Structure formats: C-alpha cells, structure tokens
Amino acid sequence: MAIQTRNKRKTDFSMASMSDLVFLLLIFFMLTSTLVAPNAIKLLLPSSNSRTIEKPPKITISINEDFEYFLQGVQIEEQLLGQQLNEKLEEQNDVSIRLETNKNVPIQYVVNVIDIVNNINKTYKTKHKVILATSPKR
C-alpha cells in the first residue's frame, strides 16, 4: 500500500509579478530622468555657417548676458580665470578651448578670454586654441 502525502510541492514559478516589477522600475527611471535638469548655462549663441571640429579633450568657458564667466559650468571671477584655466591646462600641450558667449555680450569680453589663452601659450610654449561656439544659421 503506497502512502501519499497531502502537501505536494509545486516547482512552478510565476513570472507575472516579475514583469510587473520590471515595468514599474522602467516607468520610475523614465520619470525621474526627465526631472533632472543638466547643469547648463542658457546662452543665445551667435549664428554662423562655418564649422570647426574640435578635438576631444576640451575646456568650456561661457560668458552669459550678465557678463559672468563660467569655467566648465562653474562661475568664476575674471581675475581668477587665467589661474584656474592654467591649472586645467597643466601638462597638456594642444587643447581646444570652447568659448560660448551670448550674442549680446560685447566683444571685449571675448577678447579678454583670447588674451588669457594667448598669454598661457606664450608663457608655457603651448598651442592651445580658442574656438567660438555658434549655432547654425537658418
């Protein structure tokens, strides 16, 4: 006579709850990623038809409509710009420096940045160049 157990173990696995969980996580990450605002400076760039391809290791300097300088997105005083830029360019010989300015910024502020880079080039015998960022003409 064979003895049968009342409680049988099931080896089935329900994947329905797992797929629900994956979709909930997907929705959560999609919603939270749209809420994250990048640390960008809003500028209305001048327009141009010319294009220059910049080299990958670049440094970005921005000047907004209030004539404030930003080095890599961090606000900096004009007097400290040369020193901070020199520290970022240490041990590098040929870096493209991207200059983003609002189109209403007087040209003197752009020339100030170019002079700082030229002084670094003359002092350390490097070949850094400044590229003015523009938006395409319509």
C-alpha positions in Angstrom: 0.0 0.0 0.0 1.5 3.3 -1.1 1.3 6.3 1.3 0.5 9.6 -0.3 1.3 13.0 1.2 -1.3 15.7 1.4 1.0 18.6 0.8 2.7 18.4 -2.6 5.4 20.9 -3.5 4.9 22.9 -6.7 8.0 23.6 -8.8 6.3 26.2 -11.0 7.5 29.8 -10.9 5.1 32.7 -11.8 6.9 35.3 -13.9 3.9 37.7 -13.9 4.9 39.6 -10.8 8.5 39.9 -12.1 7.4 41.5 -15.4 5.2 43.9 -13.4 8.1 44.9 -11.3 10.4 45.5 -14.3 7.8 47.8 -15.9 7.3 49.7 -12.7 11.1 50.3 -12.5 11.2 51.3 -16.1 8.5 53.9 -15.6 10.1 55.1 -12.4 13.5 55.7 -14.1 12.0 57.3 -17.1 10.1 59.8 -14.9 13.0 60.6 -12.7 15.4 61.1 -15.6 13.2 63.8 -17.1 13.1 65.7 -13.8 16.9 66.0 -13.6 18.0 69.3 -15.1 21.5 69.5 -16.5 23.9 72.0 -15.0 23.9 74.1 -18.2 24.1 77.8 -18.8 21.4 79.2 -21.0 23.0 81.2 -23.8 21.7 82.6 -27.1 24.7 81.8 -29.3 25.6 83.8 -32.4 24.8 82.1 -35.7 27.3 81.2 -38.4 27.7 79.0 -41.4 31.2 77.9 -40.7 32.1 74.7 -38.8 35.2 73.7 -37.0 35.6 70.3 -35.5 37.2 70.5 -32.1 39.5 67.9 -30.5 38.0 65.7 -27.8 39.9 67.0 -24.7 38.2 70.4 -24.5 37.6 73.0 -21.9 34.5 75.1 -22.0 34.4 78.8 -21.0 31.0 80.5 -21.0 30.0 84.2 -20.7 26.3 84.9 -20.0 24.3 88.0 -20.7 25.3 89.4 -17.2 29.0 89.2 -18.3 29.8 86.5 -15.8 32.5 83.9 -16.6 32.0 80.2 -16.2 34.8 77.6 -16.4 33.4 74.1 -17.0 30.0 75.3 -15.8 31.3 76.8 -12.5 31.1 80.6 -12.1 34.5 82.2 -11.7 35.7 85.8 -11.4 37.6 87.3 -14.4 40.7 87.9 -12.3 40.9 84.2 -11.4 40.1 82.9 -14.8 43.7 82.8 -16.0 44.9 81.0 -12.9 42.1 78.4 -13.0 42.5 77.9 -16.7 46.2 77.4 -16.3 45.6 74.7 -13.7 43.2 72.9 -16.0 45.7 73.1 -18.9 48.7 71.8 -16.9 50.7 69.0 -18.7 48.7 69.5 -21.9 50.1 70.9 -25.0 47.3 71.3 -27.5 43.8 71.8 -26.2 40.8 73.3 -27.9 39.0 75.7 -25.6 35.4 76.2 -26.5 34.1 79.7 -25.9 30.4 80.0 -25.5 29.0 83.6 -25.3 25.6 85.1 -25.5 25.3 87.0 -28.8 24.7 90.3 -26.9 28.0 90.1 -25.0 30.4 92.9 -26.1 33.4 91.7 -28.0 35.8 92.9 -25.3 34.8 90.0 -23.0 35.6 87.5 -25.8 39.0 89.2 -26.4 39.8 89.0 -22.7 39.5 85.2 -22.8 41.6 85.0 -26.0 44.3 87.2 -24.4 44.4 84.9 -21.3 44.8 81.8 -23.6 47.5 83.6 -25.7 49.4 84.6 -22.5 49.3 80.9 -21.4 50.6 79.9 -24.8 53.4 82.4 -24.7 54.5 81.6 -21.2 54.4 77.8 -21.4 55.1 77.5 -25.2 51.9 75.6 -25.8 49.5 75.6 -28.8 46.0 75.9 -27.1 43.4 77.5 -29.3 40.0 79.1 -28.7 37.0 78.1 -30.7 33.9 80.3 -30.6 30.8 78.2 -30.3 28.0 79.2 -32.7 24.6 78.0 -33.7 23.8 77.1 -37.3 22.2 79.8 -39.5 18.7 79.2 -40.5 
